[in-house]
Amino acid sequence: MFEKFKMHGDVNLNWQGKTLEINTTGPWNSEFFIHLHEQLINMVRKQQITDFDVLLNIHGEALPTPDAQAAHIEFLKASSAKAVAVNLERCVTKSMTQQVCDHVYPAAGLTHQCFDNKTQAIQWLNAKTREE
């Protein structure tokens, strides 16, 4: 699968009701995504929540390697996440990161939107929840 290298990137996960808030700092490599996927699986199993939304707060350089991006798409296809609000307020690679998000989330079958601040991202998620 992947060669073993030191993980690049950091992540912190917290539940806010039925929204999983992810605070992450890039750049990211394949080892980071392996760690992220393990953490996500553990968080969802621990809370026993299905059909949840994601608030993704990105910090730093948020650009995955191509192999990590492909693996993440496959992981997301199997997840029970419904929508992803991406907060790019502290991302230093906003334009490129938005392009990645605009590829990854539709490829995984997820509704998503990118925002310049957390308030807008939360408002969008709340509106999506009311639509259901």
C-alpha positions as CSV (number, residue, x, y, z in Angstrom):
1,M,0.0,0.0,0.0
2,F,2.1,3.0,1.3
3,E,5.7,3.1,2.3
4,K,6.1,4.0,6.0
5,F,7.3,7.5,6.5
6,K,6.9,10.0,9.3
7,M,3.4,11.4,9.5
8,H,3.1,15.0,8.2
9,G,0.1,16.9,9.5
10,D,-2.0,17.2,12.7
11,V,-5.6,16.6,13.5
12,N,-8.0,17.1,16.4
13,L,-11.5,15.8,16.4
14,N,-14.5,16.8,18.5
15,W,-18.3,16.2,18.4
16,Q,-20.6,19.2,18.4
17,G,-24.0,17.4,18.6
18,K,-24.3,15.5,15.3
19,T,-21.5,17.5,13.7
20,L,-17.9,16.2,13.8
21,E,-15.6,19.2,14.0
22,I,-12.2,18.4,12.5
23,N,-9.3,20.9,13.1
24,T,-6.4,19.9,10.9
25,T,-3.0,21.4,9.9
26,G,-1.2,20.4,6.7
27,P,0.7,19.6,4.7
28,W,-0.5,16.1,4.7
29,N,1.1,12.8,3.5
30,S,-0.3,9.3,3.2
31,E,0.7,8.4,6.8
32,F,-1.4,11.4,8.0
33,F,-4.5,10.0,6.2
34,I,-4.0,6.6,7.6
35,H,-3.9,8.2,11.1
36,L,-6.9,10.4,10.3
37,H,-9.0,7.5,9.1
38,E,-8.2,5.5,12.2
39,Q,-9.2,8.5,14.4
40,L,-12.4,9.0,12.4
41,I,-13.4,5.4,12.7
42,N,-12.8,5.4,16.5
43,M,-14.7,8.7,17.0
44,V,-17.8,7.5,15.1
45,R,-17.8,4.1,16.8
46,K,-17.3,5.6,20.2
47,Q,-20.3,8.0,19.8
48,Q,-22.4,5.5,17.8
49,I,-23.6,8.4,15.6
50,T,-24.6,7.8,12.0
51,D,-25.7,10.3,9.4
52,F,-23.5,13.1,10.7
53,D,-22.1,16.4,9.2
54,V,-18.5,17.5,9.2
55,L,-17.1,20.9,9.9
56,L,-13.5,20.9,8.6
57,N,-11.3,23.7,9.8
58,I,-8.1,23.7,7.8
59,H,-4.9,25.4,8.9
60,G,-1.6,25.8,7.1
61,E,-0.8,24.1,3.8
62,A,-3.6,21.8,3.1
63,L,-2.5,19.8,0.1
64,P,-2.6,16.0,0.1
65,T,-0.4,13.8,-2.0
66,P,-2.1,12.2,-5.0
67,D,-2.1,8.7,-3.4
68,A,-3.4,10.1,-0.1
69,Q,-6.2,11.9,-2.0
70,A,-7.2,8.7,-3.8
71,A,-7.3,6.7,-0.5
72,H,-9.3,9.5,1.2
73,I,-11.9,9.4,-1.5
74,E,-12.4,5.6,-1.1
75,F,-12.6,6.1,2.7
76,L,-15.2,8.8,2.4
77,K,-17.3,6.7,0.1
78,A,-17.8,4.2,2.9
79,S,-18.4,6.8,5.6
80,S,-21.8,7.9,7.0
81,A,-21.0,11.6,6.6
82,K,-23.7,13.5,4.8
83,A,-22.2,17.0,4.2
84,V,-18.9,18.7,4.7
85,A,-18.4,22.4,5.4
86,V,-14.8,23.4,4.7
87,N,-13.5,26.5,6.6
88,L,-10.5,27.9,4.8
89,E,-10.0,30.9,7.0
90,R,-6.6,29.8,8.2
91,C,-5.5,27.9,5.2
92,V,-2.6,29.4,3.3
93,T,-3.3,27.5,0.1
94,K,-7.0,28.4,-0.2
95,S,-7.4,28.3,-4.0
96,M,-5.6,25.0,-4.5
97,T,-7.2,23.5,-1.4
98,Q,-10.7,24.5,-2.7
99,Q,-9.9,22.8,-6.0
100,V,-8.9,19.6,-4.2
101,C,-12.1,19.8,-2.1
102,D,-14.2,20.4,-5.3
103,H,-12.7,17.1,-6.7
104,V,-12.6,14.9,-3.6
105,Y,-16.0,15.4,-2.0
106,P,-18.1,15.0,-5.2
107,A,-15.9,12.0,-6.2
108,A,-16.9,10.5,-2.8
109,G,-20.6,11.3,-3.2
110,L,-20.6,14.0,-0.5
111,T,-22.2,17.4,-0.6
112,H,-19.7,20.1,0.4
113,Q,-19.1,23.8,0.4
114,C,-16.0,25.9,1.1
115,F,-16.1,29.0,3.3
116,D,-13.9,31.9,4.4
117,N,-14.9,31.7,8.0
118,K,-16.3,29.2,10.6
119,T,-19.6,31.1,11.1
120,Q,-20.6,30.8,7.5
121,A,-19.6,27.1,7.5
122,I,-21.8,26.4,10.5
123,Q,-24.7,28.4,9.1
124,W,-24.5,26.3,5.9
125,L,-24.5,23.0,7.9
126,N,-27.4,24.2,9.9
127,A,-29.4,25.0,6.8
128,K,-28.5,21.6,5.3
129,T,-29.8,19.9,8.4
130,R,-33.1,21.8,8.2
131,E,-33.5,20.7,4.6
132,E,-33.5,17.0,5.6
